[in-house]
Amino acid sequence: MVLEQAAKRWGITFTERWQALQGRGVANGNAVLLALPLMWMNQTGNVVHSLLQSINLRPSNLIVVYDDLDLPLGALKIKTRGGPGGHNGLRSVISCLETQDFCRLKVGIDRPPAHEDPAQYVLATFAQHEAEAVKGVLSHAVDALECVIGEGVSAAMNRYHTRLPPHEVD
């Protein structure tokens, strides 16, 4: 959803290519390539690896945007390295790239209710009462992407990385 919002803001159209929806454009004067893998989440690493090889980019040029159950709905966290934290898509990317050194923009979606399967929760649409918060976080996440692209990770972390009060951190 974040990349779809970015594409809309930056006037980028997606076309299917190399097992992904891809679109090229410009964000704040910088060339960007957006890619939405069309594989199962645990196979996205192959798509990312092939894409980086095809355009001769290093993982350090990559920004992976993904949902995070461990962050409250709407919270953003920007990291430059680390493990998968239980996220199978990220685990696949790390495995295929053979490095953890790439930028990540984690978008909080909160934990499912105790009785709900996390896999089903992630795939479900947001509840109506969450719609306004989701709309706001999508715009905020694209702002964060623009900052990473234009000003660098440190500036984006200082400006957009959500700092949670100690009682809200797991």
Secondary structure, 3 states (H helix, E strand, C coil): CHHHHHHHHHCCCCEEECCEEEEEEEECCEEEEEEEECCCHHHHHHHHHHHHHHCCCCHHHCEEEEEECCCCCCCEEEECCCCCCCCHHHHHHHHHHCCCCCEEEEEECCCCCCCCCHHHHHHCCCCHHHHHHHHHHHHHHHHHHHHHHHHCHHHHHHHHCCCCCHHHCC
